[in-house]
Amino acid sequence: MTHQTHRVTFEPDGCNVFVLDGATLVEAAGRAGIILNQPCGGEGACGKCRVEVLEHAPEPTPSDRKHFSEQELERGWRLACQLHVTGDMVVSIPQQTRFFEQTVLTEGKGAFYPFEPNVRKIFMELPSPSVDDQRSHLDRIRDAAGQGPLTANLALIRSLPGVFTDGAGAVTAVFEGGKIQEVQPHDTTGTLWGVAFDIGTTTIVGALMDLRTSSGATTAAVAARTNPQVHFGDDVVSRISFIEKDPQGLEKLRERLLVCLNEIIAELCEQAGAEPESIHEVTAVGNTTMTHIFLGVSPSSIAHAPYVAVLREGVDVSARQVGLRVNHNANLYALPNIACFVGSDTTALMLASGMGQRQDICMGIDIGTNGEIALGNQDRLLACSCAAGPAFEGARIRYGMRAASGAIAEVVINDEIEVSTIGGGPPTGVCGSGLIDAVAELLRVGIIHETGRILGPDEAPRDLAEPLLNALTTFDGQPAVVLAAAHRSKTEQPILLTQRDIREVQLAKAAIQGGIGVLLDEFGIAPDGLTQVLLAGGFGNFIHRSRAKRIGLLPPISNDRIEFIGNAACAGAKIALASRSSRQEAERLSRVTEYVELAGRPDFQERYTEALLFTNAEG
Amino acid sequence: MTHQTHRVTFEPDGCNVFVLDGATLVEAAGRAGIILNQPCGGEGACGKCRVEVLEHAPEPTPSDRKHFSEQELERGWRLACQLHVTGDMVVSIPQQTRFFEQTVLTEGKGAFYPFEPNVRKIFMELPSPSVDDQRSHLDRIRDAAGQGPLTANLALIRSLPGVFTDGAGAVTAVFEGGKIQEVQPHDTTGTLWGVAFDIGTTTIVGALMDLRTSSGATTAAVAARTNPQVHFGDDVVSRISFIEKDPQGLEKLRERLLVCLNEIIAELCEQAGAEPESIHEVTAVGNTTMTHIFLGVSPSSIAHAPYVAVLREGVDVSARQVGLRVNHNANLYALPNIACFVGSDTTALMLASGMGQRQDICMGIDIGTNGEIALGNQDRLLACSCAAGPAFEGARIRYGMRAASGAIAEVVINDEIEVSTIGGGPPTGVCGSGLIDAVAELLRVGIIHETGRILGPDEAPRDLAEPLLNALTTFDGQPAVVLAAAHRSKTEQPILLTQRDIREVQLAKAAIQGGIGVLLDEFGIAPDGLTQVLLAGGFGNFIHRSRAKRIGLLPPISNDRIEFIGNAACAGAKIALASRSSRQEAERLSRVTEYVELAGRPDFQERYTEALLFTNAEG
């Protein structure tokens, strides 16, 4: 039988998730896309992850008693990191407990970015011109803004006579940094929106943020789509190949992407009841190839030795010129990349985690279609890219799938193989965390050898329980393991883990393990020197630390130092939207981070080869 | 008979002009469009206006003997301000004697602008990228430039892969201020051009400048055209009316203007053998209405009380976006205006004269279709606009014409009326300087009364010579004076000065005289407090100081303080092109200059009414 699952409802978001019995509320929230702030790393020490359990609050823990008054405890206040879900519950998560808002609004562990959007609106009632006050329209606005010198482009200047047609001086000026972006008649300060995009190779996420000073940088809507470029190839190299073969290739890929981005913008606006015309700024992160394609810059040189990008730094360009359907004068800030294979999504991770401003040393790992790793502190920063491939996203795995409803996300082996799915229904496939669990558990009970080979019934440990022996089968002439039998799966077909699947996991984890090892060596520290390992990516929120360590995917450090930070790429894009001063830090991170090229490094080759085995596995 | 004229040929320019016997070489050069530097105001004191008379050098003056060695005198070196033309001659004018180059390259009387164009080219042989040097294309260029942070726009970034297609690292980067404007394959530093435009209501002048560091800011070609907008009205107000009546009016006027500007660019390129693609920057000055129309900004609010411009300050915009056929990435800097009726042409005059940086107080007067006056020094600057109308350009005058071949440019009355024309041929009409001369001389001999009335034969002084009495006639029932009889004119019609013509001159000079008076009062000085009166405009080079003072057009100060500075508007545009630091001074001048609105000022009304009379006339 499968593990028991519980439904957790989050307020005010109103979304439900199903989690395994005993999971912490932090992980449940992560599954709902809500990342909680845990400065102490989930040890119940800092008291920051405060939530209010509205229905079915469990008994308070000793940590709860330390951080809440008797009255608060009665009302249901608990620390999320200490709360283990043992039944259905309804939980309210206040703004200040949420990761992003915490990072942006207050001084977190490392990063402090004030809420100070690059765009802002000021309503001004300008005095009527007279013979004694013949200042130009533009001077009038500039003087009223009471700021330093401001620039304006031709389109803005050309629009001014129309705005002042009726002689009325009641206007709203939209400022973008030191530039007057737009002047609108009357008071329009009631709305001011921005959109942050994370343009992944496989998935694109957009977030609509309320940028009014009064809003405190709330996220009003989030939407995601599969990157339509996947039709042209799963990975960046195959897309670059397409661009090189088809003279219109770059434009074709760019157009597909823009259709998708504009659909996301429309959906965000519909969710929040916003007008695209009120979106005055867009920020975007992505890997270096995605950034190039998005901006219409040929990424060809990225794919060929010696691997050179056209553009590293961040750019401010007209969002309309790029093709986004937002306000005509809106600005697009594409965050800076670090190297050809370490894009602005990694810069965003570093920005969101504040790792470049901290004294202690931490490591950020973003496992998406590829794996990027950043390591360091305020004194030195390293980054590398591991050609891990998309195995953990379910690709190239026989019954692989994304972390969606019906995906096996957890596997426990006692006397039999017990699986738990996202949503709690019958399984349809296996996602990254399920894959890690399955391999880790099969290794532990001895069904998989340290070389990765699935042992035959005759080779398996003698004390193996009957149901486990029965799970051993073959597929396409290769050994395989039945994770869920046909009568239990939604598809009425057994869900198998094949020998080939395990090879894919080996290759992927070896690439990441090798990259982590090289970065640690290069920095000159042992895994123990890391204060924290920050796991980013949708993937990161669902994997089980111990099992990821058991297969060697994560370095051997204590679980409490491994923190899930959710979609840090998107969080970084949101920070850049909410805080203009954070952009300087992003540009600095891009400049100072040393890119470590793994290809061709003998020490990487050695570590990679070693890591193909599961010998480092720990219990 | 007419005065004797002489031909003066200027080298290395190779152009000829005809001047009256006794004219100074400075005035002759001015007629050829060559403005000489005269820091001492033409007193033969400073020795800066050195020229070499190649043929028919006159006897050296005492000043010449002070400033040149015997050997130099023998070779023909003379001071232009002391040289009176008494025969045909050929003169070579070295670069350092010319006004503009002097102003730009060395410390002149007031202004010092280093030769430091906003655009510059750098040829760089970039090291080939390698696994050890994976800097982005853009970083590679930035590092090679060895300068501070540089920006780049999307078009530039998109062009880079094409430039680096063949992997070659030999490129020329075009820098525009702190921006990379373009990157070109191979070494293109052999050419770098800029164009300076003076967009007058009536006349447009363009100058092509060599902006290579080695060139010392030489002017390679100059071309002029009549502003085709004259079809829509003579003055700015009638053009604004057209824009207000026709919904497409602004675009129609703008298109006409652009056709003309592009013709000038083509002509300049042909003259100098340059490619439009090699023009990387354009500067432009004009009155405020012309600047607005040129930029596509509605000038409507300029024409109506309380008279407000949309734009005062200077702007940097894409030259292509504005419609100029130059390099795709070229920048256009439109110099800052001062007020609705004091445009960037006046800013340019102040810039070229350096009056805003001087301790002594001087006045600049630019008489074009209107008259603009600037007054002040480094501590305070005033400017006003006089609705003088186009009389001095020949408009609204019965036989009026521009200062072109056949125009009566000088009038002397002894026993008869003697006229001298531009080019020396038979007269076809009368231009501004001829008009001033004629009125001044007719006043002197008593044919015109101080009220401006032409006296009848019975009222005229009794001692009037017979030929003068015979010159009195009538036209259209009004008194008139024959300047050239039918048998002497090219048209075989008599060239008359009518009573109505004299009224036009009265109105025009009263407006300027009134404006000068108000500015002097406002500043709190008498005419005698002026170190210099700088006369700008094509017109300014041809008028005779004493006669202009006699009719009251110029304030009563000694002739040696009145200096002709030629097309100062164009000179200012050229300075802005040659020296980026001068633009800060232009912006400062635009900000600090106090605009004095004459309309509705009682003191102006009083002075204007007084000035309608010729009572201030001096001998």
Interface residues (C-beta under 8 A of the other chain):
Chain A: P129 S130 V131 D133 Q134 R135 S136 H137 L138 D139 A152 N153 L154 I157 R158 L160 P161 G162 F164 L295 G296 V297 S298 S300 S301 A305 P306 Y307 V308 A309 V310 L311 R312 E313 V315 V317 S318 Q321 V322 N337 A339 C340 Y595 E597 G600
Chain B: P129 S130 V131 D133 Q134 R135 S136 H137 L138 D139 A152 N153 L154 I157 R158 L160 P161 G162 F164 L295 G296 V297 S298 S300 S301 A305 P306 Y307 V308 A309 V310 L311 R312 E313 V315 V317 S318 Q321 V322 N337 A339 C340 Y595 E597 G600
